[in-house]
Amino acid sequence: LGGILADDMGLGKTVMLIALHLHLEDQARAAGRPVAPTLVVCPASVVGNWVREIERFAPGVPVRRHHGTGRSLVGVTEGFVVTTYATLRRDAVDLADVETGWGVVVADEAQYVKNVRSAAAKALRSIPTPVRLALTGTPVENGLTELWSILDWTTPGLLGGLEEFRRRWSRPIERGQDRDRAGELSRLVRPFLLRRRKSDPGIAPELPPKTETDYRVHLTREQVGLYEAVVRETMAEIESSEGMQRRGLVVRLLTQLKQVCNHPAQLLREPRATLTGRSGKLDMLDELLDEIVAADGAALVFTQYAQMGHLLTRHLTERRIPVQFLHGGVPVPTREQMVTRFQAGEVPVFVLSLKAGGTGLTLTRADHVIHYDRWWNPAVEDQATDRAHRIGQTKPVQVHRIIAEGTIEESVAELIASKRALADAVVNAGESALTELTDAELVELVRLRR
């Protein structure tokens, strides 16, 4: 027996799942039973987020990443195991054969397994567990059969077989607009589909006016190769230089590393190249925007690089997501027209360069702000966020920051968060503070951490 936790983005699905695990642990200990582990299956881009949230909200509970080379399930007896859909497909037999068995199996971003015939969906169904939970803010994206697919995993038999479901529910509702049948289906699934929307009465007043989330994403193999090559080659030049030449090389190093983190096509100056599958950040942006657009939301996407803005605009246009891009070269009349179109709801995604769009605009149609790359000074990011989070905004604002895990971006984010002396220097002086680091300090800052 299981169900779908389908709350809107930002209402705490991850925290609720962690709380459920802790509750089940308490129950097991009180009854003298062994504590069964929880398996979380999620996209690779959010593995790091899950691990950090578990460490934050359930300190002391073991958590293991089952992903990448050298992975093992030996010794798993309690706590959390976090894996990806791709790893699940390869390791389904091993995951199904864990010694203690799983107390709960969780499919995060469950729309990934909405196709019941996919290898990931078949692998997920092969893992035995008494409780199956699906987490998704978009349980129905394109059709009701997606809802059937998820519920047929979490609560088998509730909606019958696929053909029976199509005949009884999906065809009359989707083709015939049968409201009575839709009401029947809603009543049937309601106990198994827990859904809160930000717009629900009584929920919006309880939300903080601004909720901020950091998404740590993996570099692709291409990004890793480029990142390490830039560090290796530029550090060799830095170590043999001094004075203004050295400072210039450090700024170049930091800029190129941030470009690698954004997308290889930015560093390599490939304006027309294929973009999909080459950047962990771009994959994360696609996931966020798919959910936002499906929920009839609107998003501001900030990047400090005009070149990256052009790449993002082309990519989203190719994905048929209505988008416009504001940068320093846009004339004032056109700029005003773009703001009017966005505020009127004609375009759900507004890409802006940080310098051109970070101040002086009121864009309260947006209920999401995405920082595609990080600025050294968080005050600059806050100014950009305040384009949406300002007087006139009637909706809670979700702020999403995308950070490349194990890179210079994460190093700086950690420095800022820890409020160490170097962090203060970065906040106050930007990149110029980092040009004064010793070679050893600089290597520690920019090295790619595994």
C-alpha positions as CSV (number, residue, x, y, z in Angstrom):
1,L,0.0,0.0,0.0
2,G,1.4,3.4,-0.9
3,G,0.5,6.7,-2.6
4,I,1.6,9.9,-4.2
5,L,2.8,13.0,-2.4
6,A,2.0,15.5,-5.1
7,D,2.4,18.9,-3.3
8,D,3.5,21.8,-5.4
9,M,7.2,22.6,-5.6
10,G,8.5,24.2,-2.4
11,L,6.0,22.8,0.0
12,G,8.4,20.3,1.6
13,K,7.9,16.9,0.0
14,T,11.5,15.9,0.8
15,V,11.2,17.0,4.5
16,M,7.9,15.1,4.9
17,L,9.5,11.9,3.5
18,I,12.4,12.2,5.9
19,A,10.0,12.8,8.8
20,L,8.1,9.6,7.8
21,H,11.3,7.6,7.9
22,L,12.1,8.9,11.4
23,H,8.5,8.1,12.5
24,L,8.8,4.5,11.2
25,E,12.2,4.2,13.0
26,D,10.6,5.2,16.3
27,Q,7.7,2.8,15.8
28,A,10.1,-0.1,15.0
29,R,12.3,0.6,18.1
30,A,9.3,0.9,20.3
31,A,8.0,-2.5,19.1
32,G,11.5,-4.1,19.3
33,R,11.7,-4.7,15.6
34,P,14.7,-4.1,13.3
35,V,14.8,-0.7,11.7
36,A,14.4,-1.1,7.9
37,P,16.2,1.2,5.5
38,T,14.5,3.5,3.0
39,L,15.5,3.5,-0.7
40,V,15.2,6.8,-2.5
41,V,15.3,6.7,-6.3
42,C,15.7,10.1,-8.0
43,P,17.3,11.8,-11.0
44,A,21.1,12.1,-10.8
45,S,20.8,15.9,-10.6
46,V,19.2,15.7,-7.1
47,V,21.1,13.0,-5.4
48,G,23.3,15.5,-3.6
49,N,20.3,17.5,-2.5
50,W,18.7,14.4,-0.9
51,V,21.9,13.5,0.9
52,R,22.2,17.1,2.3
53,E,18.6,17.3,3.3
54,I,18.8,14.0,5.2
55,E,22.0,15.1,6.9
56,R,20.3,18.4,7.8
57,F,16.9,17.1,9.1
58,A,17.9,13.6,10.3
59,P,21.4,14.1,11.7
60,G,23.0,10.8,12.8
61,V,20.8,8.7,10.4
62,P,23.1,6.8,8.0
63,V,22.8,7.9,4.4
64,R,24.6,6.2,1.5
65,R,24.9,7.3,-2.2
66,H,24.5,4.3,-4.4
67,H,25.7,5.9,-7.6
68,G,28.9,6.0,-9.7
69,T,31.9,3.7,-9.6
70,G,32.8,1.7,-6.5
71,R,29.2,1.6,-5.3
72,S,28.2,-1.2,-2.9
73,L,25.2,-2.3,-0.8
74,V,27.3,-4.3,1.6
75,G,26.4,-3.4,5.2
76,V,23.1,-1.6,4.4
77,T,20.9,-2.3,7.4
78,E,19.2,1.0,8.3
79,G,19.0,4.7,7.3
80,F,18.7,5.9,3.7
81,V,20.2,4.7,0.4
82,V,19.9,7.3,-2.4
83,T,20.3,6.0,-6.0
84,T,19.4,7.2,-9.5
85,Y,17.0,5.8,-12.1
86,A,19.9,4.9,-14.4
87,T,21.7,3.0,-11.6
88,L,18.4,1.3,-10.6
89,R,18.1,-0.1,-14.2
90,R,21.6,-1.6,-13.9
91,D,21.5,-2.8,-10.3
92,A,17.9,-3.9,-9.9
93,V,18.8,-7.4,-8.9
94,D,21.2,-6.3,-6.2
95,L,18.8,-3.6,-4.9
96,A,16.0,-6.2,-4.8
97,D,18.2,-8.5,-2.7
98,V,19.2,-6.3,0.1
99,E,19.6,-8.4,3.3
100,T,17.2,-6.6,5.5
101,G,14.7,-5.6,2.8
102,W,13.4,-2.1,2.3
103,G,10.9,-0.5,4.7
104,V,10.0,2.2,2.1
105,V,10.9,2.7,-1.5
106,V,10.5,6.2,-2.8
107,A,10.3,7.3,-6.4
108,D,11.2,11.0,-6.4
109,E,10.3,13.0,-9.5
110,A,8.0,10.0,-10.3
111,Q,7.1,11.4,-13.7
112,Y,10.4,9.7,-14.8
113,V,8.6,6.4,-14.6
114,K,5.2,7.5,-16.0
115,N,5.8,5.1,-19.0
116,V,5.1,1.7,-17.5
117,R,7.0,0.0,-20.3
118,S,10.3,1.8,-19.7
119,A,13.2,0.0,-18.2
120,A,13.3,2.2,-15.2
121,A,9.6,1.6,-14.4
122,K,10.1,-2.2,-14.8
123,A,13.1,-2.1,-12.5
124,L,11.3,-0.1,-9.9
125,R,8.4,-2.6,-9.8
126,S,10.9,-5.4,-9.2
127,I,12.1,-4.0,-5.8
128,P,10.0,-5.6,-3.0
129,T,8.8,-3.4,-0.2
130,P,5.6,-3.0,1.9
131,V,5.4,0.8,1.3
132,R,5.8,2.5,-2.1
133,L,5.7,6.3,-2.3
134,A,5.9,8.5,-5.4
135,L,6.9,12.2,-5.1
136,T,6.0,14.5,-7.9
137,G,4.6,18.0,-8.3
138,T,3.2,17.0,-11.7
139,P,1.4,13.6,-11.4
140,V,-0.4,14.3,-14.7
141,E,1.7,16.1,-17.4
142,N,0.2,14.9,-20.7
143,G,-2.6,12.4,-19.9
144,L,-4.4,10.4,-17.2
145,T,-2.5,7.2,-18.1
146,E,0.5,8.8,-16.4
147,L,-1.5,8.9,-13.2
148,W,-2.5,5.3,-13.7
149,S,1.2,4.3,-14.3
150,I,2.3,5.8,-11.0
151,L,-0.6,4.6,-8.9
152,D,-0.3,1.1,-10.4
153,W,3.1,1.0,-8.8
154,T,2.3,2.6,-5.5
155,T,-1.1,1.0,-5.0
156,P,-1.5,-2.0,-7.4
157,G,-5.0,-2.8,-8.5
158,L,-6.6,0.4,-7.3
159,L,-7.4,1.5,-10.9
160,G,-7.5,-1.9,-12.6
161,G,-5.5,-2.8,-15.7
162,L,-4.4,-0.2,-18.2
163,E,-7.0,-1.0,-20.9
164,E,-9.8,-1.1,-18.2
165,F,-8.6,2.3,-17.0
166,R,-8.6,3.8,-20.5
167,R,-12.1,2.5,-21.2
168,R,-13.6,3.5,-17.8
169,W,-11.8,6.7,-17.0
170,S,-9.3,8.3,-19.4
171,R,-11.3,8.2,-22.6
172,P,-14.6,9.5,-21.2
173,I,-12.8,12.2,-19.2
174,E,-10.2,13.3,-21.8
175,R,-12.3,12.9,-25.0
176,G,-15.8,13.3,-23.7
177,Q,-15.2,15.9,-21.0
178,D,-17.3,13.7,-18.6
179,R,-17.3,15.8,-15.4
180,D,-19.2,13.2,-13.4
181,R,-16.7,10.5,-14.3
182,A,-13.8,12.9,-13.4
183,G,-15.4,13.5,-10.0
184,E,-15.7,9.7,-9.4
185,L,-12.0,9.3,-10.3
186,S,-11.0,12.2,-8.0
187,R,-12.9,10.6,-5.1
188,L,-11.3,7.2,-5.8
189,V,-7.7,8.4,-5.8
190,R,-8.0,11.1,-3.2
191,P,-6.9,9.0,-0.2
192,F,-3.8,7.9,-2.2
193,L,-2.9,11.2,-3.8
194,L,-1.9,13.9,-1.3
195,R,-2.0,17.2,-3.1
196,R,-1.5,20.8,-1.8
197,R,-1.1,23.8,-4.0
198,K,0.4,27.1,-3.1
199,S,-2.9,28.7,-4.0
200,D,-5.0,26.5,-1.7
201,P,-6.9,28.5,1.0
202,G,-5.0,28.5,4.3
203,I,-1.7,27.4,2.8
204,A,-0.4,30.6,1.2
205,P,-0.5,32.6,4.5
206,E,1.5,30.0,6.2
207,L,4.3,30.0,3.6
208,P,7.3,32.3,4.1
209,P,7.2,35.1,1.5
210,K,10.4,33.8,-0.1
211,T,11.7,30.2,0.0
212,E,15.3,29.6,-1.2
213,T,16.7,26.2,-2.4
214,D,20.1,25.3,-3.6
215,Y,20.4,22.6,-6.2
216,R,23.8,20.9,-6.4
217,V,24.2,19.2,-9.7
218,H,26.9,16.9,-11.1
219,L,29.2,17.8,-14.0
220,T,29.0,15.7,-17.1
221,R,32.0,13.7,-18.2
222,E,32.7,16.4,-20.8
223,Q,32.5,19.1,-18.2
224,V,34.9,17.2,-15.9
225,G,37.5,16.9,-18.6
226,L,37.3,20.6,-19.5
227,Y,37.3,21.7,-15.9
228,E,40.4,19.7,-15.0
229,A,42.2,20.8,-18.2
230,V,41.5,24.5,-17.4
231,V,42.8,24.1,-13.8
232,R,45.9,22.2,-14.9
233,E,46.9,24.6,-17.8
234,T,46.1,27.9,-16.1
235,M,47.6,27.0,-12.7
236,A,50.9,26.2,-14.5
237,E,50.8,29.8,-16.0
238,I,49.8,31.4,-12.6
239,E,52.6,29.7,-10.7
240,S,55.2,31.2,-13.1
241,S,53.8,34.7,-13.1
242,E,53.4,37.6,-10.6
243,G,51.8,41.0,-10.1
244,M,49.1,42.2,-12.5
245,Q,49.8,39.4,-14.9
246,R,49.1,36.9,-12.2
247,R,45.9,38.7,-11.1
248,G,44.7,38.7,-14.7
249,L,45.3,35.0,-15.0
250,V,43.4,34.2,-11.8
251,V,40.4,36.2,-13.0
252,R,40.6,34.3,-16.4
253,L,40.8,31.0,-14.5
254,L,37.7,31.8,-12.4
255,T,35.7,33.0,-15.4
256,Q,36.6,29.9,-17.5
257,L,35.7,27.5,-14.7
258,K,32.3,29.2,-14.2
259,Q,31.7,28.9,-18.0
260,V,32.5,25.2,-17.8
261,C,30.1,24.7,-15.0
262,N,27.4,26.5,-17.0
263,H,27.8,24.6,-20.3
264,P,30.8,23.4,-22.4
265,A,29.4,25.3,-25.4
266,Q,29.9,28.6,-23.5
267,L,33.6,28.0,-22.9
268,L,34.2,26.6,-26.4
269,R,32.2,29.4,-28.1
270,E,29.8,27.0,-29.8
271,P,26.6,29.1,-30.4
272,R,24.9,26.6,-32.6
273,A,26.1,23.3,-31.1
274,T,23.9,20.7,-29.6
275,L,23.2,21.6,-25.9
276,T,21.2,18.7,-24.5
277,G,23.0,16.1,-22.3
278,R,26.2,18.1,-22.0
279,S,25.5,20.1,-18.8
280,G,24.2,19.0,-15.4
281,K,23.0,22.6,-14.9
282,L,21.0,22.6,-18.1
283,D,19.4,19.3,-17.2
284,M,18.4,20.8,-13.8
285,L,17.0,23.9,-15.4
286,D,14.9,21.7,-17.7
287,E,13.5,19.8,-14.8
288,L,12.6,23.0,-12.9
289,L,11.0,24.8,-15.9
290,D,9.0,21.7,-16.9
291,E,7.4,21.6,-13.5
292,I,6.9,25.4,-13.3
293,V,5.3,25.7,-16.7
294,A,3.1,22.6,-16.1
295,A,1.8,24.4,-13.0
296,D,1.1,27.6,-14.9
297,G,3.8,29.4,-13.1
298,A,6.3,31.9,-14.4
299,A,10.0,32.1,-14.0
300,L,12.9,34.6,-14.2
301,V,16.2,32.9,-15.2
302,F,19.3,35.0,-14.4
303,T,22.7,34.5,-15.8
304,Q,25.7,36.8,-15.5
305,Y,26.8,36.0,-19.1
306,A,24.9,37.3,-22.1
307,Q,26.4,34.5,-24.2
308,M,24.9,31.9,-21.8
309,G,21.6,33.8,-22.0
310,H,21.6,33.4,-25.8
311,L,22.3,29.6,-25.5
312,L,19.5,29.2,-22.9
313,T,17.0,31.1,-25.1
314,R,17.9,28.9,-28.1
315,H,17.6,25.7,-26.1
316,L,14.2,26.6,-24.6
317,T,12.9,27.8,-28.0
318,E,13.9,24.4,-29.4
319,R,12.0,22.8,-26.6
320,R,8.9,24.9,-27.5
321,I,8.9,26.8,-24.2
322,P,7.9,30.4,-24.9
323,V,10.9,32.6,-23.7
324,Q,12.4,36.0,-24.2
325,F,15.8,37.3,-23.3
326,L,16.7,40.7,-21.9
327,H,20.4,41.8,-22.1
328,G,22.3,45.0,-22.3
329,G,21.9,45.4,-26.0
330,V,18.1,45.5,-25.9
331,P,16.7,49.1,-26.6
332,V,14.6,50.7,-23.9
333,P,11.3,50.6,-25.9
334,T,11.8,46.8,-26.6
335,R,12.8,46.3,-22.9
336,E,9.5,47.8,-21.8
337,Q,7.5,45.7,-24.3
338,M,9.2,42.6,-23.0
339,V,8.2,43.5,-19.4
340,T,4.6,44.2,-20.4
341,R,4.4,40.8,-22.3
342,F,5.7,38.9,-19.3
343,Q,3.5,40.7,-16.8
344,A,0.5,40.0,-19.0
345,G,1.3,36.2,-18.9
346,E,2.1,35.9,-22.6
347,V,5.6,34.4,-21.9
348,P,6.2,32.1,-18.9
349,V,10.0,32.2,-19.0
350,F,12.0,35.4,-18.9
351,V,15.8,35.0,-19.3
352,L,17.8,38.1,-18.1
353,S,21.4,39.0,-17.9
354,L,22.2,39.9,-14.3
355,K,23.6,43.4,-15.1
356,A,20.7,44.4,-17.5
357,G,17.8,42.8,-15.6
358,G,19.1,42.7,-12.0
359,T,17.7,46.1,-11.0
360,G,15.0,48.5,-11.9
361,L,12.3,46.1,-13.1
362,T,9.1,45.0,-11.5
363,L,8.3,41.4,-12.6
364,T,5.7,40.3,-10.1
365,R,4.1,37.8,-12.5
366,A,7.0,35.5,-11.6
367,D,6.6,33.2,-8.7
368,H,10.0,31.5,-9.4
369,V,13.5,33.0,-9.7
370,I,16.3,30.8,-11.0
371,H,19.9,31.8,-10.6
372,Y,21.6,29.7,-13.3
373,D,25.1,30.7,-12.2
374,R,26.3,32.2,-9.0
375,W,27.5,35.7,-8.4
376,W,30.3,36.3,-5.9
377,N,28.2,38.9,-4.1
378,P,24.9,37.5,-2.8
379,A,23.6,41.0,-2.5
380,V,23.6,41.2,-6.3
381,E,21.6,38.0,-6.5
382,D,19.2,39.4,-3.9
383,Q,18.6,42.5,-6.0
384,A,17.8,40.3,-9.0
385,T,15.5,38.1,-6.9
386,D,13.7,41.3,-5.8
387,R,12.5,41.9,-9.3
388,A,9.8,39.3,-8.4
389,H,9.9,39.5,-4.6
390,R,8.6,43.0,-4.1
391,I,5.6,45.1,-3.4
392,G,2.8,44.0,-5.6
393,Q,3.7,40.3,-5.4
394,T,0.7,38.3,-4.2
395,K,2.3,34.8,-4.5
396,P,5.1,33.1,-2.5
397,V,8.3,33.3,-4.4
398,Q,10.5,30.3,-4.9
399,V,14.2,31.1,-5.4
400,H,16.3,28.3,-7.0
401,R,20.1,28.5,-7.1
402,I,21.9,25.9,-9.3
403,I,25.4,25.0,-8.1
404,A,27.9,22.7,-9.8
405,E,28.9,20.2,-7.1
406,G,32.5,19.9,-6.2
407,T,33.6,22.9,-8.2
408,I,34.7,26.5,-7.6
409,E,30.9,27.4,-7.4
410,E,30.4,25.1,-4.4
411,S,33.7,26.3,-2.8
412,V,32.6,29.9,-2.9
413,A,29.0,29.0,-1.7
414,E,30.5,27.2,1.3
415,L,32.8,30.1,2.0
416,I,29.9,32.6,2.0
417,A,27.8,30.3,4.1
418,S,30.5,29.7,6.7
419,K,31.1,33.5,7.2
420,R,34.9,32.9,7.4
421,A,37.2,35.8,6.8
422,L,37.8,34.9,3.1
423,A,34.0,34.6,2.7
424,D,33.6,38.2,3.9
425,A,36.3,39.2,1.4
426,V,34.5,37.5,-1.4
427,V,31.2,39.1,-0.5
428,N,32.7,42.6,-0.3
429,A,35.3,42.5,-3.0
430,G,34.1,39.9,-5.5
431,E,36.7,38.2,-7.7
432,S,39.4,40.7,-6.9
433,A,39.7,39.3,-3.4
434,L,40.5,35.8,-4.8
435,T,43.4,37.2,-6.9
436,E,45.3,37.8,-3.7
437,L,45.2,34.1,-2.6
438,T,48.5,32.1,-2.5
439,D,49.0,29.4,-5.2
440,A,48.2,26.7,-2.6
441,E,45.0,28.5,-1.5
442,L,43.9,29.0,-5.0
443,V,44.5,25.3,-5.9
444,E,42.4,24.3,-2.9
445,L,39.6,26.6,-4.0
446,V,39.3,25.6,-7.6
447,R,40.3,21.9,-7.6
448,L,37.5,19.5,-8.6
449,R,36.5,17.5,-5.6
450,R,35.2,14.0,-6.0
